[in-house]
Amino acid sequence: MKILVLNCGSSSVKYKLIDTRTNNTLAEGGVEKIGLDDGFLKYKLADGSKAITELGHIDHKQGVEAILANLTDPKTGCIKSFEEIDAVGHRVVHGAEKFSKSVLITPEVIRQVKDCYDLAPLHNPANITGIEAITALMPKVPQVAVFDTAFHQTMPAKSYMYALPYKYYKEDGVRRYGFHGTSHRYVSARAAEFLGIDITDCKMVTCHIGNGGSITAVLNGQSVDTSMGLTPTEGLMMGTRVGDVDPGAITYLMTKHNLTVGQMQNIINKESGVAGVSGLSNDMREIEAAVKSGDKMAKLALDMYEQRILKYIGAYAAEMGGLDVIVFTGGVGENQTGVRENVCAPLRFMGVEIDNAFNATVRGREAEISTPQSRVKVVVIPTDEELMIARDTEEIVGAL
């Protein structure tokens, strides 16, 4: 099948056209700056080079129209007509407790996704806009929703509940949901396949580390705990997100500086993390360069960043009663060799030993970086959320 995968954000629409018979990506790119006067479409050409088409002020539907027009363009496209697209798979950020797996999109599914708007006010409305755009432009093509939160629905209550009054869970749905689920599901399955081990008899920690980041305890192929919570703000220190913080510190600062809820949300989501501590950047490449030049605040930010990853790996190993595999993925996990080395070094006490020289050569490719003597396998597995979405879409549509 030829599956169009769409990831609609608040101001962007990313896409990939995947042929699931070969797993080849036929086309990819994205529309950016939706809602602004300088919107544009960026895409890859057949020779691997990138091109840009200026679009001006557009909405999500017009963005999807631009993508479809580009896919069928005689010069830049790869298909002759929309009819070659067998189905469309959508990334949907929040499915709350309503969805534990990917589903065929129906009016009832759309209604339930809209019911989750208050849990993901920036993402779910954009996801629905993408679905509605495809419905208007390609009404006969089946669509599938793949949820970021679905993989984590196997967590036990002791992992997902907060120690708040129980009524807030019952009445308002306040609990840990977790995110990056499609990535954690893909890399855990792929790591087991890569290593030739049985995922149903395995204790694994998957580390999706990028500008946003989360860590998941995967016990026998199922998520049993994860670092992100009700929102993607909890857990690891991230590029601009605060991660774990004393809630009392939030209310203290709001009171002391007379901050509104909106102002505090901006601080913890866009002004904190690595950028907030270092005062430099949210890009780990720039942070590592600053550390090498002797910048003390960059060093503090990097030390904090790595320590929090280490803490979660150790905690999840304890929670599962041991550890067989550590997986690194995401932009930082796949490419920042120093972060992997520094995170793994203190874990020698539990049998983690990586080949530092070989690790330093591994960027953006599948590899086992642990030594033959290591009791815990350590691997780098580039994530492919779009392929996972395409596979789910093919499975669901193929069964119709």
N, C-alpha and C positions, 0 to 999 in steps of 0.2 A: 504493500500500500504506500501511496504518497500521502504523508501526514504533515499538515501545516501546524507547527507548534507556536502558540502566541503567549507572550508574557507581557500583559498590559499593566504598566505602573501608572502612577498619578500623572506623570508628564512624558511618558515614553511607551512605545510598543516594540518589544524585541521579537524577532521571529526566526524560525528555522524551518526549512522544508526538507523532510527526511524521507528517504526511501527505505522502508523497514525490511524490504527483501534483502538489502545489502548493508543496511545501517549507515549508508552514505548520506552526508549532508549535501543536498543539491543547491541550496541557496541559504544565505543567512544575512542578517543585518538588523536595522532598527530605526524607528522614527523617534526623534528626540525633540525636546523643547515644545511639546504639545501645549497649546494655549498661549504661547508667546508669538511675537511677530517674526521670529527667525527660526521657525521649525524647519527640520531637514530630515531626509532619509539617507542613512549611511548603509552601504551594503558591499559585499564582496563580489568581485567579478570572477569569471571562470578561471583566469590566470592567477587568482589569489590576491590580486591588488584590490585596493578599496576605492570606492567612488562615493560621491555625495551629490544628492539632488536637493536643491533648495525648494522648500514647500511654502514658506511664509506662515501666516496664522492659520492653524488647523485644529480641529478637534479629533477625538479618538477615531470616530468613524471615517473621517477623511484620511487619517493616518493609515488605517487598515486598507482603505481604497488605494492609497499610494503604494502600499506593499503589494497588493494584488496586481496592480497595473505594472509594477516593476517585474513581477514574476512572469508575466505574460508578454512583456515587451520583446519585440523581435530581435533587438540588439542585446539587451542586458538580461533578458529572462531565460528560464529553463523549461517552461511549459507553454503549450500553445493556447490553453484556455483553462478557466477555473474548473472545468469538468474533470481535469486530470487529478485534482485534489480529492482524495477519497474521504478524508475526515479532518477535523480540526481539534487539536488538543489544547486546552487552556490551563495555564498555571493559575490556581486560585489560592490565595494566601491563607484564608481562615475558614475552616469548616466546623469549628467548635466541636461539640460532641455529636453533631448531626451526621458526620461522614467519617467512616473509618477506612474507606477505600475510594478509588476513583469511580466515577459514575457517568452514565449517559446523561447529557443535559436535557432536561424537560422543564416545562413551566414551573412545576413543583420544586425542582432543584434550584431554579433561579430564585424562587420565593425564599427558600431556606438560606441561600447564600446572602440574600438581602437582609435576612434576620440577623446575620452576623456583622452587619455594617458597624455597629457600635464597638465591636471588638477589633476591627481593622478598618478604621474610617478612611485611611489614605489608600489602601490597597483593594479591598473588596469592591467598592464602587467602580474602580477602574477596571477590575477583572470583568465585572458585569457589562460594562460599556463595550469591551472587546467582544464578548459573547453576543450582545445585541447587534453590533456592527456586522459580524459574520452572518447572523440570522437575516439581517436586511439585505446583505449583498449576495449570500449563497444559501438561500432558505432551505434547500433540499439536502445540504451536506450535514451529516451527523456530527455533533460536537460532544466532547468529553471534558469533564472537569477533573483535574488532578490537584489534590489539596496538600499544601505544605504541612498541615497539621495531622494528616491522616495516619502516617506511620507511627506517630506517638500515641495513638489511641489505645495501644496495648499496655500503656503504663498502669501499674496498680495505683489504687487510691492513695497509698502512703507516699507515693512519689509525686502525684499531681495535686494533692490538696495543700492549701496554705492554712496556717494556724490562725486564721481569722474566724470570727463567729460563723458557724456553719450556714446560717441563713444567706450569707453573701454568695455562697456556692449555689444553693438551691434556688435563690431568687434572681441572682445576677450572673451566674455562670463564672464567677471568679475562681480560677484554678490555673494550674500550669497546663498549657497546650503544647508548647514547643513549636519550633519552626525548622526550616531546611530539611523537612522530612523526606522529600523526594531525593535530595542529595544523600542523606544518611542511608536511605534504603538502597540506593544505587551502589554506593561505594562499599557498603557492608557485604552485599551480595557479590560484587565484583572482586573484592579482596579475597573472599572465601574461594571463589572460582580461580583466581590468580594463584593462590597458594595451594590449591588442591585439597582443601579441607572441607569438612561438613559444617555448614553454617548452623545447622540445627543442634550441634554439639560444640558450641564455641562461645567464649567470653571475649567480647570485642569492644573497644572504645573507638568511636569514629570522631575525628576532629575536623570539622568544617571551619576553616580559619581563613577569613578574608577581611574586607572592611567591616562586614558583619561577621559574627562567628558564633558557633554553638558546638557543644560536645554531647554525644549520646552514648549511653550504655546500651549495648546490643547483646542481649543474652539469648543464645540459641535462635538468632535471627529476628528477635523482636525487641523493640525499644522498651526498656524498663525504666529509664530516667533520662532526662535531657536538661541542658543548662538554661535555655530560654524559657520564658514563663507564659503569663497571660498575654504579654506583648514581647516583641523581639528586643526589649531593652534590658532584660534580666540576664545574668550569667557572666560570660567572659567580658573582660575589658575589650572594647572594639575600637574601630577607627575614630568614631565620634560619639558612640554610645557609652554610657557610664558602666553598664554591667551591674554586678552585685554592689549594693550600697545600703547602709543603714537607713531604713525609712525615716527614722528620727532626724537624720541629717537633712533630708528633704524638707520636712515640716519646719525644722529650725531655720533653714535658709529662707523659706517662704515667709516666715514670720518676721525674721530679722530685716529682710530687704523688701518686704511688702510685695512679693512676687505673685503674679497671677498663676493659675494652673497652666495656661498657655505658655507663659514665659518659662516656667519650670520644665514643661515638656520639651521646649526648645533647647534648654540647657542640657538635660539628660540625654537627649537624642542627637543633637547636632553640635554641641559645644564641648562635649566631655571626651572621655576615652583617651586614646593616644594623642589626638590633636590638642585636647584640653590640658593634659599634663605637660606635654612637651612644649606647647606654645608654637609648634612648627608646622606640623602636617599630620594627616591621617594615613599617609602613604608609608608603609613599613620600609620601603626601599630608601626613602629620604631619611627616615629615622635611623636606619642602620648606617647610612653615610655620615649623618651628624654624630653618631656615637664614635665612629672611627676618627672624626676630627676633634673629639674631646668634649662634645656638648653634654653637660651634666644632666640637663633636664631630659634630653633625648635618651640618655642612659637610664634614668629613673623610669621613664615611660616604657622602655623596652623591658627592663627588669620586671616591672609590674605586669606587663602584658604576658610575658612568658610564665611568671609565677602562677597566674590564674589558670592557665592551661594545665600546668603541672598539678595544681590542686584538684582540678576536676578529674583528671586521669586517675590520680591516686584515690580519690573518693569513690569513683565508679568501680575501680578494681576491688576496693573493700566491699562495696555494696553487692558485687556479683560473686564475691568469695574467690577472687583470682582473676587472672588476665592471660589471654592467649595471643591477642592481636591488637596492635595500635595502628590506626589508619590516619594518615594526614591527607587532607584535600582542601580545596578552595585556593584562592589566589596566593595567600601567604603559605598555607600548608604545602602546596605543590611546588613553590618556587623559592621560599626563604630558607635556605639550607641551615643558616645559623640558628634560626628559631627552633628547627627540629632538633639540632644538636644540643642546644641549651635546655630544651624541655626534657629530652631523654636522659641526659647525663645524671641527674639526681635519682633516676629510677633504677639504677644499677642494683640497688639493694633487693629489688623484686625480680631480678633476672633480665632487665632490659639492657641490651648492649648493641649499639649501632656501629657500623663501619664508617667512621668520620670522614675518611678520605673518599670513600665511594659516595657517601651522602652529599658531599660537596659538589659532586658532578651531576646530581639528579635534580632536574628542573622540568616540571610540566610533563612528566612521563611516568608510566607505571614502573615501579621498582621495589624490590625488597632491600631495605637499607640496614637491616639488622645483621649481625654476624652469625655464622653457623652455630656458635656456642650459645647465643642468646636464647633464654627460655621463653621469651615473648617475641613473636614476629612483629617487626615494624615495617610498614609498607607505605608507599606513596601511590595513591590512586586518583588521577584527575577525575573530577566529577563530570557527569554528563546528565544533568537534569532533563534536558530537552529529549534525549534518547529515551529516558525512562518514561516521560510523558507520551512520546510517540508509541512506545511499546504498550503502555496501558490503553491508549486510544485504539490501537490495532486490535488488541485482545477483546475490548468491549464491543467495538463496531463489527468485528469479525464474527461475533456470536449472535448478531442480530438476524 
